[in-house]
Every structure is written in structure tokens, then in C-alpha cells.
Amino acid sequence: MADERTFIMIKPDGVQRGLVGNIISRFENRGYQLIAMKFQLATKQILEKHYEEHINRPFFPSLLKFMLSGPVVPMVWQGKDVVKQGRAMLGQTNPLTSAPGTIRGDFGITMQKNLVHGSDSVESAKREIAIWFQDSELTHWKPAQNAWVYE
Ligand code: UDP
């Protein structure tokens, strides 16, 4: 469905390394549509919700510290198959096993500082979008390029 949505977030390392524009460009260039975007410091409360499934993992305290170390860029992107394609564009969790051409494979080396988050299913996307954005922050608009991206 062309109205599928995913939650993509540039992590503090992506911001500090000046890769915000590059990461956004990849989604724009692919033909996906930006629906919402923020630039903010995350909070412990929001990260505990976002990473709920990892709260008891040994790496969680260190992940939390990293994610609070600088600004992040939470975004909502829309388009056909965007959840699966977004994950493919990110690469694997570990940048060292990520193919060149993916964001993590092009810019990352270590597991934690892997630059960007992307929802792993349509259900996770809905949950994550609701954590980071109010409904009123999701902008309705029709990109001119859609007529040239979709048949
Ligand atoms: N992470 C980590 N150490 C690990 C596994 C994960 O620091 O051993 C971090 C990493 O930044 C990852 C995030 O925790 O992106 C969430 O992990 P998940 O398994 O959900 O990976 P993702 O869906 O982001 O690829």
C-alpha cells in the first residue's frame, strides 16, 4: 500500500557526524514521502517506551546513555513497502555485517553507534509513531513527485 508508514530516527552519532542530510536524501531520492520530523533531545521516559523490549538486556543502560548524549531526528516516512525497504536501506543491526550501500554499511563500525533506527514491522511502526508524534503532527500533503514515482 502506498500509504504504509514507518518510523525512522537518526541517532545522536548520525547527528554529530553531520549525516542528517545524507540519510534524509536517501529516503527522498528513493521516492518516499516525509510525513513528520523533529529535532530534539530524547528523554529517558520516551526511550524506555521506545526500547521497551530491550529494557532488561545487558546493553540497555549503555544504549540509554548513548541515546541521551545528543539530539536525535525522529521522522515518519510513507510509501509502498516503506517498512521493509526502510530496514533494507538501514542494513543490519551490526554495521560490520551490513552491505556497502546501506546506511550502516556505509557509515558505521560498532553495534551501538549504528546511526539510525527503523521500525521492523507495520505494527512496530504504528506503536513507535504514536510514542514520538501526536496525530496532529502527521502532515497530510501530496508530493508532486508521486505521479512520477508510482504507476
Ligand atoms: N544494541 C546494542 N548492543 C547490542 C544490540 C543492540 O547497543 O548488542 C543497540 C543498537 O543501537 C540497536 C539497538 O540497540 O540499533 C536496538 O537493537 P535491535 O536489536 O532492536 O536492533 P535494530 O532493530 O535497531 O537493528
Boltz pocket constraint, residues with backbone or C-beta under 6 A from the ligand:
constraints:
  - pocket:
      binder: B
      contacts: [[A, 54], [A, 59], [A, 63], [A, 91], [A, 92], [A, 93], [A, 94], [A, 111], [A, 112], [A, 113], [A, 114], [A, 116], [A, 117], [A, 118], [A, 120]]
      max_distance: 6.0
